[in-house]
Amino acid sequence: MALGAEIIFRVNALPVGVTPESLGIELVKTPELSLDPCEDFFGGGPIVTITPEDLECYLSYFKTPYEAYIHSGLWLNLNLYKDYFGVGYERGDMPEFVRIAEWLEGRLEGCDVFYGEDCNSVVHPFTQGVRSKLLIYYQKTFGLNYRSDDPAVRAKLQKARDEFDDE
């Protein structure tokens, strides 16, 4: 079962004068985001470079002809220490993850954002369509404890999961 959220992103290059460290500082100072630099990230800071070995793991679902894409550009990890949110694991703050993705795409030209969970370290494109679908699901399941034994809660969660799968 997943524990934490993973957000990684790819750019051809960072803007002139921008480093992963300076981008991380800018990110946590963004008022629209509620990120605490001491609480919401693993050691090493908010944004770290991804090693080639870790990238292969993250993007293991990609198959040829994506090999050139995987090995191009600069891949960075948001290094989040936050709960994952997804179907079957309704815990994390999906609206915050969406705001982060939008900030990255607005700040970095040609930025591709990927989202997933840390259990398998597999991420998928976090497109606008995926975000919209997950936000609707988040609204339907907000406040429902995914571990609840209450039949009414379980039924509401199952209904939301079934609707998600049908969309």
N, C-alpha and C positions, 0 to 999 in steps of 0.2 A: 504494500500500500504506500502511496506517495506521502511524503512529508512536507517537502518544500517546493516553492515555485522556482522555476528556472526561466529567465528571460535572457536570451543571447541575441546579438544583432551583428549584421554584416554591413560594412561600408567599403567602397572602393579605397577610400583614404579619409582620414580625419582632416578637417579644414586646417589651413596653415596656422600654426601657433597653438593648436589644440592638441592636448595629450589625453590619454585615458584618465589620468589623475585630475586634470583641470576640468574635463567633461563631467567627471563624478562630482566634483565640488559644485559645479554649475547645476547639476541635476538636483542635488539635495537642497540647494538654496531656492529652487523654484517654488513659489508660493502655492501654485495649484496642486502640488504634490505634498503629501504628508509623510515624508521620509526622514527618519532619524539616522544620521550617519553612524551613531554608536549602537543602535538597536536593530536596524533593519538590514544590515549587511554582514557578511562573513569578514574575517580579517583579510587585509589586503586592500580594503577600500571598496567604494561603490562600483567601480568599473575596472575589470582586469582583462588582460589579453588571454585568449584561449590557446592552449598548446595544440599542435597538430593531432596529438593522440586523443585529447579530450574532444576535439572537433569531430573526429571520426566517430566517436561514441555518440555524441549529441545528434549527429546527422546520419546515423546508421540506417535510417529508413530510406534515405536517398539512394537511388540506383542510377546507373548510366541512363541518360546522357548528362547527369548532373555533376559528374566528377570534376569537370573544369570549374563549375560554379563553387563547389565545396572548397577547392584549393585556390580560389582567387579572393582578393580583397583582404580586409582586416576584420577578423572576428573577435568580438568582445563579449564578455559575460557581465551582466549587471550585478552578479555576486550577491543576490538577494538572500536574506534570512527571513523569509515570510512564508506563511502557509500557502500551499497550492489550492486552487479552486478549479474543480472540474466535475463532470458527471460521475457520481459515485463518491466524490470526496469534496463535499460542499463546505469548505472552511475559509479559504483565503478571500482577499478583498479584490474581486474581479474589477470593479470600477477603477481602483487604483492602478491595476495592471494595464488597463486600457489607457488611462491617462499617461502612464509612463511610455507606452508604445507610441502614442500620439506625439508626446514631447520629443522622443528620439527621432521620429520621422520628420517632424517639423524642424528640428535642429540640424539634422545631418542629411544632406542631399543624397538620394539614392539608398537610404537606409532600409534594410530588410530586417524585420523583427520576427523572432521565433519564441514560442512559449511552450512550456511543458512542465514536467515534474521531475524531482530529483531521484526518485526510486530507481528508474531505469536510465535516467539522463538522456531521454529521447525528447526532442522538441519538434514542433511543427510550425509551419508558417502561421503567424498571428496576423492574418489579413483583416481588413475592415469587416468582411462578411463573417469571419470566425468570431471576431470581437462582438459584433452585434448579436449573434446567436447566443454566445456565452453570457452577455449582459441580460438578455431576456430570461435565460435560465437562472441566472443569479437572482433576478427580481422574483421569480416564481418560488425559489427555495430559500430566500432570505429569512433567517431566524429559525429555520427547521434544523434540528440536530440530526445529522446523518447517522448517528449512533443510537438514536432513540429506539426503544422497544414499543413505544406507543403505536398501536395499529393505525390511528388517524394520521400521525406524522409520517409513518412508513408509506401509507397510501398516497399522501400528497407528494412525497418525494418520488415514488414510483410513477405517478401520473406525470410529473414534470420530466422525469427521465425518459419516459415513453414518448412524450411530445417532442423532446429534444431530438430523439432518434428519428422521429417521423418527419422533421423539418428538412 
